[in-house]
């Protein structure tokens, strides 16, 4: 049995999110929550909310025990890229790519 939580169209690059996801993969939920609280990365705030959501899904929808949960899978896929224009010298324009992410966390119960 597994519980999932998705965050779609997060306004942060998947590369930045992946760094933090590597820290919590395979950890139990209490340890993962502590890591997210004390890691000074921009993605941590959104991932903390997503992890809380996954824990709530596990408890309420799948009747899983909160104390036996661990992060089985977590990954960030690239979402659509917002293309913006940055004005440059002599009337030119450079393109700025604002990347988005689709983040997924999957929790399972320990045997």
Buried (B, 14 or more C-beta within 10 A) or exposed (E): EBBBBEBEEBEBBBEBBBEBBEBBBEBBBEEBBEBBEEBEBEBBEBBBEBBBBBBEBBBEEEEBEEEBBBBBBBBBEEBEEEEEEEEEEEEEEEEEEEBBBBBBBBBBBEE
